[in-house]
């Protein structure tokens, strides 16, 4: 397994002034970083790839649906077409990064609710968009990893059971599930047991504490979680995802209004040590 770090702790758009962070993470021992793909041109991500290559880091890509006008499950044809174009752009940027994984909750806009469970029509509309996205991604050997979120952030995909059914509906071999320990701790009756039940669907993992702070300093059942991950013979990325107050818009979206760690340095230093200790046991 490879250990990565999600750069959303610092930025939604990696630019030159942030490149020193990459060097710090490489020095700690990380195998790669998770790059937010929220804006910019493909050429920008090609530049980032060159920097990563020079430093000796690999990458994964992360994308989210920006708004209702790009909603894959919308009843509006134009919105779904915009979603297709947005995901195609995200895949192009992911390819420019030389990444083999594009992950994230790219199934609906964050914080949007209908007041009802997702309908079959919404599932079918979303599946059609994600089928096209998966087919396009396969040209570049990119796997898509869709992320179920807790019910306070979205309504379309919350539990692993429902997400497995949705992946079956999409029915593409490069379309799987991002298992996030934070969201599963909220939504699953048995967060650890759900890993084994979803074993053949999981193609990416976020290591995130119950408060989204430093891994190992909260109440996620880590020993059992890592044991389950090993038992399913998972060989992909373990990417730390933590959120602070540095980015006001993101802090608002993730409901972060107080500090959950002493420093950002604590998160990436102690987080790496924590994961490594479990992988080496």
TORTOR-568250 format. One line per 3 residues: their letters; for each residue x negated, y, z negated of N, C-alpha, C, O. Coordinates in pm, whole numbers. Each point is the difference from the previous one (the first is absolute). Example, Ala and Ser with C-alpha at 12.3 -4.5 7.8 and 13.67 -1.06 7.14 Angstrom:
residues 2
as> -1319,-569,-780,89,119,0,-90,120,0,-104,-2,-66 | 139,107,138,-82,119,-6,77,109,-73,-51,111,-17
This chain:
residues 281
xxx> -83,-120,0,83,120,0,-87,125,0,-112,1,-51 | 167,105,109,-72,128,6,69,101,-91,122,-1,-18 | -203,89,-40,53,102,-91,-1,136,70,-103,46,49
xxx> 220,18,-46,13,131,64,54,104,-97,44,-33,-111 | -48,158,155,53,109,-83,83,93,87,-45,47,105 | 168,-22,-150,93,85,71,-35,147,-24,-4,45,-115
xxx> -21,30,221,-46,138,-12,109,100,-36,-27,119,-14 | 151,-166,-2,107,90,-42,-21,57,-140,70,92,-40 | -165,-145,-33,-34,61,-128,-51,142,21,15,86,-87
xxx> -75,-62,205,-61,131,28,65,77,114,9,123,-4 | 37,-194,107,40,72,121,100,-80,83,1,-123,-4 | 81,195,80,87,-64,99,-58,15,141,54,-52,97
xxx> -167,123,-89,-64,22,131,-150,10,-21,-52,105,-39 | -18,-214,66,-144,-6,-22,-73,89,100,11,-20,121 | -86,118,-171,-78,91,83,-144,4,-51,-33,-65,-99
xxx> -51,141,168,-143,-4,-26,-37,32,-145,-93,-59,-55 | 165,151,-7,-33,37,-138,23,-115,-98,-48,3,-114 | 121,-105,159,30,-115,-85,-97,-117,22,6,-99,-73
xxx> -94,110,171,-83,-115,38,-93,-44,-112,-42,-116,-4 | 9,208,-88,-87,-39,-111,66,-106,-89,-69,-77,-67 | 203,74,68,71,-100,-78,-26,-141,53,-8,-96,-76
xxx> -6,87,207,-27,-130,62,-135,-54,-47,-14,-119,-28 | -83,207,20,-132,-41,-45,2,-45,-145,-68,-96,-37 | 147,164,-47,12,-39,-140,61,-139,-12,-47,-83,-78
xxx> 152,57,155,67,-129,-7,-90,-113,52,1,-110,-55 | -77,138,159,-96,-99,49,-104,-32,-106,-37,-116,-19 | -10,218,-50,-103,-19,-103,53,-86,-114,-75,-79,-58
xxx> 202,94,25,60,-81,-106,5,-147,40,-14,-88,-85 | 34,62,215,5,-137,49,123,-36,81,18,-115,39 | 68,215,-13,120,-28,77,-33,-48,141,-99,43,61
xxx> 183,-133,-10,-15,-50,137,61,96,101,-42,4,116 | 142,72,-160,66,90,94,94,96,-70,11,2,-122 | 55,79,202,94,100,-50,130,-8,78,3,-45,115
xxx> 105,89,-180,130,7,67,22,144,42,8,90,-84 | 3,-69,214,7,134,58,146,41,25,71,-71,72 | -25,182,-129,134,49,32,7,44,146,-86,75,48
xxx> 187,-121,22,24,41,138,133,76,1,105,-57,30 | -114,185,-64,119,83,-13,7,110,106,107,50,32 | -224,-13,22,-5,110,95,-130,-7,79,-88,-81,-30
xxx> 77,167,133,-123,10,76,1,-75,132,96,-69,34 | -204,84,39,-15,-64,129,-83,-128,-12,-77,-18,-95 | 94,-69,193,-74,-127,1,-150,25,-6,-74,-75,-65
xxx> 29,180,133,-143,31,1,-56,26,-140,-116,-29,-28 | 199,85,-58,-43,26,-138,-33,-131,-72,-96,-7,-76 | 177,-94,100,-22,-129,-65,-118,-75,62,-64,-82,-67
xxx> 35,111,192,-121,-55,61,-124,57,-70,-98,-71,-22 | 104,199,-11,-110,65,-72,-17,-63,-138,-111,-26,-45 | 223,3,-23,-5,-62,-132,-62,-140,10,-81,-38,-84
xxx> 118,-35,186,-55,-134,18,-151,2,13,-69,-86,-54 | 17,184,126,-144,12,16,-68,26,-135,-104,-58,-31 | 166,145,-49,-54,30,-133,3,-126,-87,-98,-30,-69
xxx> 208,-43,72,12,-123,-77,-106,-102,42,-62,-66,-84 | 43,55,213,-98,-96,53,-140,36,-48,-78,-87,-38 | 46,216,41,-133,44,-43,-21,-27,-150,-111,-32,-42
xxx> 218,46,-37,-10,-21,-144,1,-150,-34,-60,-42,-99 | 128,-35,183,9,-144,-25,129,-42,-68,3,-95,-78 | 106,167,108,131,-31,-55,97,-43,109,-6,50,113
xxx> 93,-142,-145,111,-35,87,122,83,-41,-8,81,-93 | 120,-102,162,119,77,-35,129,-75,30,3,-92,82 | 102,135,-149,136,-35,34,76,131,18,-43,104,-50
xxx> 154,-109,122,79,120,22,129,-4,-79,55,-107,-28 | -6,226,-10,124,12,-76,86,108,63,-47,111,26 | 175,-143,-2,90,98,59,137,-6,-67,40,-104,-52
xxx> 31,216,53,136,7,-55,90,74,100,-49,77,83 | 177,-101,-92,96,69,86,16,143,-50,36,20,-116 | -61,81,199,-5,138,-49,134,64,-33,10,81,-92
xxx> 96,-118,167,128,68,-20,111,-75,73,-25,-101,66 | 147,152,-79,116,-65,61,-10,-4,152,52,-92,64 | -118,190,-5,-12,3,146,-88,-112,54,-6,-22,121
xxx> -63,-49,-211,-85,-113,40,41,-127,-73,-84,-86,-27 | 211,75,-6,50,-109,-82,31,-125,84,86,6,88 | -156,-119,-112,22,-122,80,137,-63,-18,46,-73,87
xxx> 20,101,-199,130,-63,-24,117,95,26,115,-34,-29 | -144,151,82,103,100,27,98,-49,106,-34,-76,90 | 157,123,-103,99,-28,103,-14,90,122,70,-18,99
xxx> -162,113,-107,-25,93,109,-108,-58,93,-112,-27,-44 | 145,10,170,-94,-60,96,-130,81,12,-108,-57,9 | 121,189,-9,-118,86,14,-94,-17,-120,-122,-3,16
xxx> 179,-8,-135,-82,-19,-119,-78,-131,6,-117,-6,-37 | 184,-100,84,-69,-129,10,-108,3,107,-105,-62,-17 | 130,134,126,-104,13,103,-118,78,-56,-116,-33,28
xxx> 144,136,-106,-107,75,-65,-80,-90,-95,-122,12,-11 | 192,-101,-57,-67,-95,-90,-94,-91,78,-112,-27,-43 | 159,-21,158,-85,-83,86,-125,75,42,-110,-55,-4
xxx> 127,180,44,-114,81,45,-95,28,-116,-122,-3,16 | 179,31,-134,-83,28,-117,-84,-123,-38,-119,12,-29 | 181,-129,28,-72,-121,-36,-104,-36,106,-107,-52,-32
xxx> 138,80,158,-97,-23,105,-121,90,-20,-114,-44,15 | 138,171,-49,-111,93,-31,-79,-49,-120,-123,5,1 | 191,-53,-105,-67,-52,-119,-89,-118,35,-112,-13,-51
xxx> 161,-74,137,-77,-116,44,-121,43,81,-108,-56,-14 | 126,156,99,-113,52,79,-108,55,-94,-119,-21,23 | 160,92,-126,-96,55,-96,-68,-113,-78,-120,6,-29
xxx> 197,-107,-5,-54,-116,-71,-104,-71,86,-104,-43,-48 | 135,31,175,-95,-60,95,-126,85,11,-111,-54,9 | 127,185,-9,-115,90,6,-90,-17,-122,-121,20,8
xxx> 181,-57,-121,-77,-25,-122,-67,-137,2,-81,-32,-88 | 115,-49,188,-46,-139,7,54,-81,-118,-67,-90,-50 | 188,124,8,65,-69,-111,88,-112,55,57,11,109
xxx> -46,-118,-185,83,-113,42,133,-6,-74,82,-87,25 | -61,182,-118,125,6,-78,56,142,2,-72,97,-28 | 200,-85,60,73,125,-22,111,-33,-99,89,-80,29
xxx> -95,141,-144,96,-33,-106,80,124,-41,-31,112,40 | 134,-137,-122,76,110,-55,150,-23,7,46,-97,61 | 31,186,-122,146,-10,1,60,65,124,80,93,-10
xxx> -120,-142,127,46,63,124,134,-59,45,18,-40,115 | 76,37,-211,134,-51,31,110,104,-20,109,-13,56 | -137,117,-135,97,109,-18,-73,118,-63,-107,-18,-58
xxx> 163,139,67,-60,115,-69,6,-19,-151,98,-52,-53 | -202,95,-16,-4,-12,-146,106,89,-65,27,111,47 | 30,-161,-155,93,80,-78,135,23,64,75,88,-41
xxx> -43,-167,142,128,14,69,90,-118,-36,-43,-116,7 | 168,145,-44,90,-106,-45,137,17,66,45,112,25 | 20,-226,1,133,3,61,110,-15,-104,116,28,28
xxx> -153,-71,-149,100,-28,-102,51,-142,8,82,-41,-82 | -132,-36,180,41,-138,21,-122,-86,31,-106,53,31 | 121,-184,-39,-109,-88,43,-21,16,151,87,50,70
xxx> -203,-93,-20,-22,6,145,101,-88,73,32,-110,-44 | 17,161,155,98,-76,78,-70,-92,99,-119,17,29 | 192,-112,23,-56,-89,102,-37,79,124,-99,-31,66
xxx> 179,131,-35,-29,84,117,-134,73,-18,-79,9,94 | 54,41,-214,-128,68,-28,-116,-98,14,-104,34,56 | 123,-154,-107,-106,-101,10,-30,-34,146,-116,-13,38
xxx> 219,-1,41,-19,-34,141,-65,115,76,-84,-22,87 | 124,145,-119,-61,116,66,-149,9,-37,-85,22,87 | 55,-39,-217,-139,4,-43,-82,-111,62,-114,22,42
xxx> 171,-141,-36,-72,-115,54,-37,23,147,-109,-38,43 | 199,99,32,-30,26,142,-118,95,14,-87,-20,85 | 83,125,-169,-113,93,2,-129,-72,-39,-103,19,64
xxx> 109,-100,-168,-121,-65,-49,-46,-115,91,-118,-34,1 | 210,-24,73,-41,-98,101,-85,66,109,-104,-52,40 | 150,167,6,-74,73,103,-136,45,-54,-100,-6,70
xxx> 98,52,-196,-125,45,-61,-97,-116,-16,-120,14,26 | 172,-128,-68,-85,-118,-18,-59,-47,133,-117,-36,8 | 199,37,95,-49,-40,132,-110,93,49,-99,-44,59
xxx> 116,173,-85,-102,96,41,-127,-18,-82,-110,5,54 | 126,-26,-184,-116,-17,-89,-80,-125,36,-122,-3,-16 | 191,-98,63,-68,-127,30,-102,16,113,-97,-75,7
xxx> 120,172,80,-96,26,108,-137,36,-55,-102,-21,66 | 99,76,-189,-125,44,-62,-40,-89,-118,-88,36,-79 | 155,-153,68,-27,-92,-112,23,66,-135,-74,-23,-96
xxx> 178,106,88,36,68,-124,122,-68,-61,99,-26,69 | -107,-3,-198,114,-53,-74,73,113,-71,-62,89,-57 | 193,-93,62,82,97,-72,41,-61,-134,38,-118,-7
xxx> -44,198,-98,31,-47,-134,99,97,-64,-37,109,-44 | 164,-149,41,105,90,-47,15,-12,-152,-8,-108,-56 | 28,223,-7,-3,7,-146,138,22,-60,60,105,21
xxx> -9,-202,-98,121,26,-77,-31,92,-117,-101,-18,-69 | 186,116,46,-20,97,-108,106,-19,-108,101,-66,23 | -125,123,-138,99,-8,-106,126,80,36,-3,87,87
xxx> 110,-117,-155,131,55,34,13,149,-29,99,61,41 | -196,-3,-110,3,144,-25,-63,80,114,7,123,2 | -69,-195,93,-66,66,113,66,-30,134,-15,77,95
xxx> 87,-189,-87,67,-33,126,110,-102,-28,11,-51,-111 | 69,20,212,105,-100,-17,-8,-113,102,65,-103,-18 | -142,120,124,3,-98,109,-70,-130,-36,57,-108,19
xxx> -179,115,-71,-74,-118,-41,-55,21,-141,-85,86,-21 | 134,-164,-74,-43,11,-139,-66,-128,-52,-108,6,-58 | 173,-119,79,-52,-126,-53,-75,-79,106,19,20,120
xxx> -105,-109,-167,-73,-85,93,93,-96,72,-19,-29,118 | 120,-21,-188,94,-92,64,69,66,119,9,-60,107 | 39,182,-126,66,70,110,-99,34,112,35,-3,118
xxx> -158,35,-157,-100,35,101,-41,-122,81,-26,12,120 | 19,-128,-184,-30,-124,74,109,-26,105,-30,-38,113 | 155,59,-152,110,-20,95,-11,100,115,29,-33,115
xxx> -71,154,-146,-15,101,105,-115,-37,93,12,15,122 | -122,-64,-177,-113,-43,84,44,-114,91,-41,-6,116 | 124,-84,-167,54,-107,85,84,57,113,-2,-52,112
xxx> 77,158,-141,83,63,102,-87,64,109,32,-10,118 | -140,75,-159,-93,59,98,-66,-110,82,-13,11,122 | -27,-118,-190,-48,-121,67,-119,25,93,2,-35,118
xxx> -106,95,-175,-126,20,72,-114,-48,-90,-3,30,-120 | -92,-104,178,-103,-61,-83,-100,100,-57,-78,-35,-89 | 78,158,139,-89,103,-55,76,103,-83,-47,112,-22
xxx> 165,-150,-25,83,87,-85,22,-71,-133,68,-102,-6 | -126,157,-101,8,-63,-131,32,99,-110,51,109,26 | -83,-147,-148,38,78,-118,-122,51,-76,-97,-73,-21
xxx> 106,198,-20,-94,58,-95,56,-22,-141,106,53,-35 | -177,-133,-44,39,-23,-139,-66,105,-88,-123,10,-5 | 204,69,-63,-50,106,-86,37,-33,-145,118,-17,-31
xxx> -219,7,-56,25,-42,-137,87,100,-77,77,-40,-87 | -90,169,118,81,102,-67,149,-18,31,82,-7,-92 | -49,0,219,140,-11,40,60,-133,-45,115,-6,-44
xxx> -194,-102,55,49,-131,-42,27,-4,-149,92,-69,-45 | -171,141,-33,20,5,-145,135,62,-36,55,-28,-106 | -3,111,195,131,62,-23,113,-86,54,103,-17,-66
xxx> -121,-38,185,112,-62,71,14,-150,-19,111,-53,14 | -218,-17,-44,6,-146,-4,31,-51,-141,-56,49,-98 | 145,-148,89,24,-67,-127,-125,-74,-45,-29,-11,-120
xxx> -45,-40,217,-123,-74,-26,-106,47,100,-20,-63,103 | -49,174,-135,-97,56,94,-109,-97,43,-40,-2,116 | -8,-79,-208,-106,-96,32,56,-115,83,-60,-39,100
xxx> 174,-14,-140,60,-110,75,38,38,141,2,-85,89 | 29,213,-67,39,45,134,-117,-7,98,21,-7,121 | -143,10,-173,-117,-10,88,-2,-136,69,-19,-10,121
xxx> 38,-96,-201,-1,-135,57,117,-20,96,-15,-62,105 | 132,114,-143,118,-17,86,-17,72,134,58,-42,101 | -137,149,-101,-17,80,122,-135,-24,66,-43,77,87
xxx> -24,-183,-127,-140,-22,38,-26,10,150,-98,61,41 | 183,-120,40,-24,-2,144,33,132,68,-28,18,118 | 89,75,-194,38,129,57,-99,112,-35,-12,98,74
xxx> -59,-113,-183,-87,107,-50,-128,8,85,-74,-97,11 | 50,214,48,-124,19,77,-81,121,-46,-98,39,64 | 139,20,-176,-76,111,-58,46,18,-145,116,-28,-32
xxx> -206,76,-55,35,15,-141,-52,134,-53,-114,38,24 | 201,32,-97,-37,119,-75,-14,-36,-148,92,-56,-60 | -205,89,4,-23,-15,-143,33,134,-65,-74,97,15
xxx> 186,-93,-87,49,125,-56,57,-25,-138,84,-89,-19 | -129,167,-77,43,-20,-138,146,42,-18,56,68,85 | 5,-109,-196,142,28,-20,31,150,-6,112,41,28
xxx> -213,42,-65,19,145,0,-72,67,116,-7,123,7 | -47,-202,84,-75,47,116,-132,66,-40,-56,82,74 | 8,-118,-192,-130,49,-46,-110,-100,27,3,-70,101
xxx> -100,62,-190,-116,-87,17,39,-147,-18,55,-36,-104 | -82,-49,204,32,-143,-14,-68,-61,-123,-118,22,-25 | 198,-99,-50,-54,-64,-118,28,73,-129,-28,-51,-108
xxx> 84,171,118,26,80,-120,149,17,-28,41,88,-75 | 40,-174,137,144,5,-22,54,-136,-39,-68,-77,-68 | 190,46,112,62,-125,-44,34,-98,111,77,-93,-22
xxx> -133,112,142,15,-102,104,-66,-129,-51,-109,7,-56 | 172,-124,74,-61,-127,-44,-113,-42,95,18,-88,84 | -131,153,-98,-107,-12,100,-59,-140,11,-23,-50,111
xxx> -2,-14,-225,-62,-132,6,86,-96,81,-50,-73,86 | 180,74,-114,92,-86,74,13,43,146,13,-84,90 | -17,215,-66,11,51,136,-118,-44,87,20,-50,111
xxx> -141,67,-162,-116,-41,78,-5,-151,19,-44,-49,104 | 89,-25,-203,5,-146,13,95,-39,113,-31,-89,79 | 146,155,-74,99,-29,105,-55,36,138,21,-74,97
xxx> -91,186,-87,-58,42,127,-102,-102,49,-6,-32,119 | -74,-19,-211,-98,-103,36,69,-131,39,-42,-68,94 | 149,36,-166,69,-127,25,64,-7,138,17,-109,54
xxx> 20,222,2,62,-2,134,-106,10,110,31,10,118 | -158,-13,-161,-113,6,94,0,127,84,-34,0,118 | 73,109,-182,-2,130,66,-145,42,24,-84,-12,-89
xxx> 55,61,209,-137,37,35,-11,142,54,-102,37,58 | 207,42,-76,1,135,56,-52,106,-96,-83,-27,-87 | 135,149,104,-43,115,-78,74,9,-133,118,-32,-11
xxx> -192,77,-90,56,44,-127,-33,149,-9,-113,36,-33 | 209,49,62,-25,144,6,61,70,-121,120,-10,-25 | -204,79,-49,49,76,-116,81,120,48,-44,77,86
xxx> 164,-62,-144,82,117,29,35,67,-132,70,-59,-84 | -118,180,65,30,78,-120,37,142,43,-45,48,104 | 129,17,-184,44,135,34,-21,95,-117,21,-35,-116
xxx> -64,157,151,-16,105,-100,78,123,40,93,-8,80 | -132,122,-137,73,125,25,-73,93,97,37,117,15 | -142,-168,50,-82,85,86,77,50,123,-27,110,49
xxx> 122,-190,-1,78,37,118,146,20,-41,72,-98,-17 | -27,223,1,134,27,-54,114,-69,74,90,-54,-64 | -92,55,197,109,-63,75,4,-150,-24,107,-57,-19
xxx> -225,-5,19,-6,-144,-23,34,-33,-145,66,-101,-28 | -111,186,-64,32,-21,-141,151,5,-22,55,-78,-79 | 12,168,150,146,10,-12,67,-125,57,94,-53,-59
xxx> -143,6,174,59,-117,66,-19,-126,-82,86,-88,0 | -199,79,-71,-30,-120,-79,37,17,-147,-28,-87,-82 | 91,199,49,48,28,-136,-114,2,-101,10,-57,-109
xxx> -117,124,147,-117,12,-89,-11,145,-45,-36,87,79 | 65,-61,-206,-11,137,-52,-83,7,-127,-6,105,-65 | -59,-216,30,-96,2,-110,-118,-90,37,11,-82,91
xxx> -120,97,-158,-121,-76,31,10,-142,-56,40,-21,-114 | -78,-77,197,1,-139,-41,-141,-58,-12,-17,-120,-22 | -82,205,35,-138,-45,-15,-84,118,-45,37,116,19
xxx> -152,-146,-78,-89,104,-51,-60,80,114,-9,123,-7 | -31,-193,113,-61,66,115,16,-88,123,24,-120,-12 | -38,179,130,5,-78,123,-116,-99,4,13,-110,54
xxx> -125,150,-110,-117,-88,-4,30,-127,-79,-44,-109,37 | 121,124,-145,39,-118,-77,76,-99,87,-23,-121,-8 | 114,173,91,84,-86,83,-85,-84,94,16,-122,5
xxx> -106,186,71,-71,-78,100,-117,-79,-57,-36,-104,56 | -24,150,-165,-110,-76,-61,54,-118,-81,-39,-115,22 | 129,144,-116,53,-105,-85,89,-95,79,5,-120,-29
xxx> 66,174,128,85,-85,83,-79,-104,75,40,-116,8 | -153,157,49,-85,-95,73,-55,-107,-93,2,-119,34 | -50,160,-151,-53,-96,-97,108,-99,-42,-25,-120,-15
xxx> 145,171,-3,112,-83,-45,34,-107,103,12,-117,-35 | 3,156,161,32,-98,104,-114,-100,16,23,-120,8 | -145,170,-4,-116,-87,19,-9,-106,-109,-32,-115,26
xxx> 61,156,-149,-9,-94,-112,100,-114,16,-30,-114,-37 | 147,144,91,102,-104,20,-33,-88,120,28,-120,-2 | -87,177,104,-35,-80,117,-116,-94,-29,-13,-106,62
xx> -71,145,-154,-119,-80,-32,26,-106,-106,-87,-83,-28 | 206,85,-32,33,-100,-103,33,-135,63,30,-96,-72
